[in-house]
Structures are given as C-alpha cells and as structure tokens.
Amino acid sequence: MNIAIIATSPRKNSNSLRFSKYLQKVLKASGFENSTIVDFHHFDIPSVGRGTVQKDDLTLFQAELIGVWEKADLVFFVSPEYNWTVNGDLLNALHQLGSKDFVHLFNNKVFALAGVSNGRGGKVPCLELTTVINKIINFTNQHSVISPRIYESHETAKNLDEHADSTGNHIYENTVKAFVDYALIVAKRWVK
C-alpha cells in the first residue's frame, strides 16, 4: 500500500510537518514503509481566479504533490488550524486539483484527516475538509472514501520534539496509533 502524508502548513518546520513525520514513524513501526511526506512549505499553486495548474507545465512542488498523491492508496491530510478553520492554501489546492485534469486524485483513495494545533484544537479543519473532499468526490462521480476517525493533535509542540519523537505522553501516543490503525483498516477494506 502506498501512503501519502501531506503536511499542509506553509510555515517552515511547522507543527503540521512535525506531526506528519511522527505519523510516518508510527506507520513504519506498523510495517508500512511506503509513505512519503509532501511539505506545503514549498507551496506555489496559484489562487483560484488568478491562474490554474497546468498538467503539462507543473512546477517542482506541483509535480511532487501530484505525483505522490496519485500513487497513494491512502492520503493523510495534516492541516493546521488557523483561526478555527482550515488553512487557505489547502482549500485552494483542493479547488484547483478538483478539476477534470486532476480528478483522478480523488478516485480509488482513502483520505484520513488530522488537524494540528499548538494549543487545543484541530477538529474544525477536519470537519470542513470532510465536506469539501466529499463534495469533490460526489460532484466528479469518483469512488473514494474519507476515514471517519479524525485526529486532533493538541499541544503538538509539547507532545512531539523537534525531531518528531514523542515526549512521553502515552495518551497522545496511543491515540495517534489508534488513528493510524483505523485509517489502515479502512484502506485495506477499500483498496483491492
């Protein structure tokens, strides 16, 4: 099974990237070596209405994002919570890539959603992403599913050090593992 982990914060060395690296470690510990992280720090997708992503003229970031995503059976979106909502870059990417040239990115996939907060939060971005991704899947007549278990990474910088290792909060460790295990079960049932 190929797994994409998309860290959607544009900030360098963000908590979303830290959590994404921790997810990758949890996946490896579960025997899943084929996971790739894409970091939105290099994001360069034009805003809707100001340009489009051209399938025959992709930037390095666009080619990496699309290449990793299209190979994946399971796609983790790790979104920061900005002012109690999902970040604009991720929404813009979904709107741009939900077009006919890239609709295959929403076909035969399982999506798993995690919201990241430095304090307490992360749920709202996941709920909003569920709505947007489901709308794209439905409207474009694709066949994918969103794993119903979301993850809220509270106090991420306190629970994960700068190397994306746990600082020892066993509740945090166990809940991340349960989130990953659940997404893997859904993906195994969905992906043939």
N, C-alpha and C positions, 0 to 999 in steps of 0.2 A: 504494500500500500504506500503510495506517495502522499506526503503530507506537506502542505504549505502553512507557514506561520507568518502572518502579515502584521508587522508592528506599525500601526498607522499614525503614530505621532511624528510630526516633522522636526521635533526637537532632537538635537544630537544627544546620544546616550540617555534617552528618555526612559522613564519608568515602564513605558509600553515595551520598549526594546528589552529592558531588563527582565520583565515578566515573560516575554517571548523566548528569551534564552533559557529561562527556567523551565518553561513548557517543553522546550527541546530536550533538556536534560531528563525530565520526567518521562518523555516519550522514549528516549534511549534506554532508560532504566527498565522500561516495559518491553523492550525488544524491538522498538521501531526506529531503525537507523535512517530511514529515508525521509527526513524532514529538512526543509530549507526555510530560512528566515529571509524575508524581504523587509528592509528598513525604509520607512517613508521619509527619513531624513533627507533623502535624495529626490523627493517628490518633485515632478515637473509636468504634471498633467494640466493642460490649460483649463481655465474656468469655463463652465458651460456658458455658451454665448460669446466667448472670446476666442474660440478655436476648438478643434476636435483632435482626437488621437487618430493618426493616420496609420493603418495597418502595414503599409509598405514603407513607412518612414518613421519608425519608432526610435525614441531616444534610448540611451543605455538603461535608464531607470524603467521606462515603459516596457522595454524588451525583457528585462529581468522580471518585473512584476507579472506580465502576461505569460511569460514562459514558465515560471514556477507555478502560477495559478492553473494554467491549462493542463499541466501534467498531474496535478494533485487530485486525489480522490477525496481527501479531507482537507478543508481550508479553515484554519483558525484565523479569525479577525480579532486582533487585540487593539481595542480602542481606548484612548484616554477619555476621561470625562471632562469636557470643557464647559464650565458654567452650566452644569446639569444637563448637558446634551452631548451628542456625538460630534466629533471634530469635522470641520468643513471639508478638509482635504479628502477624507474617506467618502463622504457623501458625494463630492464632486467626481471622484474616481468611479463610484458605482453608477452615477448618472452617465458618465462618458463611456464606460465599458458595458453598459446595458444596451448598447446599440447593436444593429444587425451584424456588424463586422466582428463583434466580440461576444455575441450572445452565447457562444459555446462555453464561455467561462462559467455560465450558470446552469450547465447541463451535466447530469450524472455526477453531482458533487454532494457532499455533506458539508455544511457550514457549521462551525462551532464558534460561539461569541464570548469574548471576555472583555469586561470593562475594567479599566485601571484608574486608581485614584491614589493620590498621596495621602488623602485623609480617608473619610468614609464615603464610598460611592462606587459607581461603575455600572449600576443596574440600568439606568435610563438609556445610556448609549446602546446597550444590548437590545433593549425593547424597541428602540427606534430603528436599529439596524434590521431587526427581525421583520418589521413592517416593510422597509424599503426592499430588502432582498427577496422577501416573499412576493412583493408586487412585481419585481422584475421577472422572477421565475414564472409567475402566473401570466403576466401580460405577454411574455415572449413564448409561452407554451413550452417551457423547458421542464425537465424532470430532475429536480433536486429537492433536498430537504434540509431544514435547519434543525440541528440538535436542540431539543427543548431545554436542556440544562445549560444555563448561562453561568458565568463565573464573575464575581465581583472581587477584584483584588484590592482590598482595603489596605491602607498604610503600606503600600508596596515598598517604599524605600526602607521601612523599618523591618519588613519581613524578608527582604532579599538584599544581599550586599552588592557592592559594585561589580562583583564577578557573577552575579545572578545565582548565588548559592543561598540556601535558606539560612536565616539567622537563628533558627531553632524553634520557631513557633510550630508546634506539632499539629495544631488545629489548621493552620494555614497549609502546611504540607499535605495533610490528609484530604483537605477539601479540594486542593488543586489536583491531587491524584484522582479523586473521585470524579472531578470534572473531565479529566483526560480519559479515564476509563470509560465513562459514559459515552463520550464522543466516539471513542474507538468501537464500542459495541454497536452504536448506530451505524457507523461507517461500514463495519463488517457485514451488517444485515443489508445495507443499501447497495454497496459496491459488489458487483459479481465478478 
